[in-house]
Every structure is written in C-alpha cells, then in structure tokens.
Amino acid sequence: LLIGFYLAVSLGVGKFGLLNYAISFVVLFQGISTVGLTDLLTREFVNRKDEAEKIVSAALSMRLPVSIFFAIVINLIAWQEEPTVRQLIFAISLSLLFRSFEVFIYYFQSIIKAEWVAKIQIVATFLISILKIVLITIKSDVTAFAWAYSIEWFLIAVGLLFTYLKLKPMHK
C-alpha cells in the first residue's frame, strides 16, 4: 500500500494514470486467456490424480498459445496509442504468458499444498516491492514499472514451475 502511494506520488497523476490504463487494458483480456480452465482444472486434478502430468501438459499447451495470441492482439489494438502507452502495454502484456503457469496453482490446490503458492507469491511481491522502491528512488521512467509488473509474474511462474517439479514425485 505504501509503495503504491509513493509510486503514485513519484510518477505523478499523468504517468500513474497511464500505467493503470495499460494494466487495465491488458487485464480486460486476461480472463479470456484462461480459456475457462480454472474450475475445470481443479476438478480434473482431484478426480484424476494419476493423470496430473497429462492434465498440466494439456492445460499449458492450451493456455500458452492463447496467451501469446491475446498478447499479439492486445499489442495490435494498442498500436493506435501514443508510443509511451504502446510500450507500457507491450511490457504488461507479457504477463499474460507468465500467467499461463497459473495452471500449477490448481494442481497445488488439488493436493492441498496451496501454502506453496502463497509463499511463492509473497516472495515475488517482496522482491518486486524492493525493485519498485529502487525504481522510485532513482526516479525511473513509467516504463520500468510496467516491466516490474511482468517481472513479478515471471517470478511467480518460475516459482510455480520449480515447486511443481520439486513436489510432483511426492504425489505420484
């Protein structure tokens, strides 16, 4: 909350508004890029525990291409925007690719290991908070904060993947 406040003060109304506009623009497509898998995945992981790897593979093979498609669509639509907004939207739209790895969240929920998801998200948020403080301190351009948004999702995706690979053998 405090970092968000200082970010708003540091960027000023105009640039902070542009950042939030770009985030909102991408988030509009985020729900579509999940291809309706959220509830279905949890149910399938619970009902077909022995096929978890196949389910993860199938879900990722569906989500990644759809996320790439929507990232491209978002950037084509944003091409009419001014250059700064296009840069913000491009940086933030990459988060869609990393959010594809949310598939692992549903796996962890199905094996009652959601605490790992919380730990990963807390660590990623902590690291990005430090990055944002540094960016505020050095008076970075608004584009750096858009990249921080996607970097946070990259860290979460990497954390989810490594945790899945670490825990997967325990639940075969």
C-alpha positions in Angstrom: 0.0 0.0 0.0 2.8 2.4 0.9 4.8 1.6 -2.2 1.7 2.2 -4.3 1.2 5.5 -2.6 4.9 6.5 -3.2 4.7 5.2 -6.8 1.7 7.5 -7.4 3.4 10.5 -5.9 6.7 9.7 -7.7 5.1 9.2 -11.2 2.5 12.0 -10.8 -1.1 11.8 -11.9 -0.4 11.6 -15.6 2.1 8.8 -15.7 0.5 6.9 -12.9 -2.8 7.1 -14.8 -1.1 5.8 -18.0 0.4 2.9 -16.1 -3.0 1.9 -14.6 -4.7 2.4 -18.0 -2.1 0.0 -19.6 -2.7 -2.6 -16.7 -6.4 -2.3 -17.1 -6.2 -2.7 -20.9 -4.3 -6.0 -20.5 -6.5 -7.3 -17.7 -9.5 -7.0 -19.9 -8.1 -9.8 -22.0 -6.7 -11.8 -19.1 -10.0 -13.6 -18.3 -10.4 -14.7 -21.9 -6.8 -16.1 -22.0 -7.6 -18.6 -19.2 -9.8 -20.4 -21.8 -12.2 -21.2 -19.0 -9.9 -23.8 -17.4 -9.9 -22.6 -13.8 -12.7 -24.6 -12.2 -12.3 -27.5 -14.6 -8.6 -27.9 -13.8 -9.1 -28.2 -10.1 -11.9 -30.8 -10.6 -9.8 -32.8 -13.0 -6.7 -32.8 -10.7 -8.9 -34.1 -7.9 -10.7 -36.7 -9.9 -7.8 -37.9 -11.9 -4.8 -37.7 -9.6 -2.8 -40.3 -11.5 -3.0 -38.2 -14.7 -1.8 -34.9 -13.2 1.2 -34.6 -15.5 -1.0 -35.1 -18.6 -3.5 -32.5 -17.3 -0.8 -30.0 -16.6 0.7 -30.6 -20.0 -2.7 -30.2 -21.8 -3.6 -27.1 -19.9 -0.3 -25.4 -20.6 -0.5 -26.4 -24.2 -3.8 -24.7 -24.4 -3.1 -21.6 -22.3 0.3 -20.6 -23.7 -0.8 -20.3 -27.3 -3.9 -18.5 -26.4 -1.9 -16.1 -24.2 0.5 -15.5 -27.0 -2.4 -14.8 -29.4 -4.0 -12.3 -27.0 -0.7 -10.6 -26.3 -0.3 -10.1 -30.0 -4.0 -8.9 -30.3 -3.6 -6.5 -27.4 -0.4 -5.0 -29.0 -2.1 -4.7 -32.4 -5.0 -2.9 -30.8 -2.7 -0.7 -28.8 -0.7 0.3 -31.9 -3.0 3.3 -32.4 -2.0 4.6 -28.9 0.8 7.0 -28.3 4.4 5.5 -28.1 4.6 5.5 -24.3 1.3 3.8 -23.9 2.3 1.2 -26.5 5.5 0.5 -24.6 3.6 0.1 -21.3 1.0 -2.2 -22.9 3.7 -4.3 -24.5 5.6 -4.8 -21.2 2.5 -5.6 -19.3 1.0 -7.9 -22.0 4.0 -10.2 -21.5 2.5 -11.0 -18.1 -0.2 -13.0 -19.9 2.4 -15.5 -21.0 3.7 -16.0 -17.4 0.1 -16.2 -16.0 -0.3 -19.3 -18.1 1.7 -21.1 -15.4 -1.2 -20.5 -13.0 -2.1 -24.0 -14.1 0.2 -25.2 -11.3 -1.9 -23.3 -8.7 -4.8 -25.6 -9.4 -2.6 -28.6 -9.1 -1.3 -27.4 -5.7 -4.8 -26.8 -4.5 -5.8 -30.3 -5.5 -3.0 -31.9 -3.4 -3.7 -29.5 -0.6 -0.4 -27.6 -1.0 -1.7 -24.2 -1.6 0.6 -22.8 1.1 3.4 -23.1 -1.5 1.5 -20.8 -3.9 1.2 -18.3 -1.1 4.9 -18.5 -0.3 5.8 -18.0 -3.9 3.5 -15.0 -4.3 4.8 -13.5 -1.1 8.4 -13.8 -2.2 7.7 -12.4 -5.6 5.8 -9.5 -4.2 8.6 -8.8 -1.7 11.2 -8.8 -4.4 9.2 -6.6 -6.7 8.5 -4.2 -3.9 12.2 -3.8 -3.4 12.6 -3.3 -7.1 9.8 -0.7 -7.1 11.5 1.1 -4.2 14.8 1.2 -6.1 13.0 2.4 -9.2 11.2 5.2 -7.2 14.5 6.2 -5.6 16.3 6.5 -8.9 13.3 8.2 -10.4 12.8 5.7 -13.2 10.5 6.2 -16.1 7.0 4.8 -16.0 8.0 2.0 -18.4 10.3 0.5 -15.8 7.2 0.0 -13.5 5.4 -1.7 -16.4 8.3 -4.1 -16.8 8.2 -4.7 -13.0 4.6 -5.9 -13.3 5.6 -8.6 -15.8 8.7 -9.5 -13.9 6.6 -10.2 -10.9 4.5 -12.7 -12.9 7.7 -14.1 -14.4 9.0 -14.8 -10.8 5.7 -16.4 -9.8 5.7 -18.6 -13.0 9.3 -19.7 -12.3 8.5 -20.4 -8.6 5.4 -22.4 -9.5 7.2 -24.4 -12.1 10.2 -25.2 -9.8 7.8 -26.1 -6.9 5.8 -28.3 -9.2 8.9 -30.1 -10.3 10.1 -30.5 -6.7 6.7 -31.7 -5.3 5.5 -33.8 -8.3 7.3 -37.0 -7.5 5.9 -37.0 -3.9 2.3 -37.3 -5.3 2.6 -39.9 -8.0 
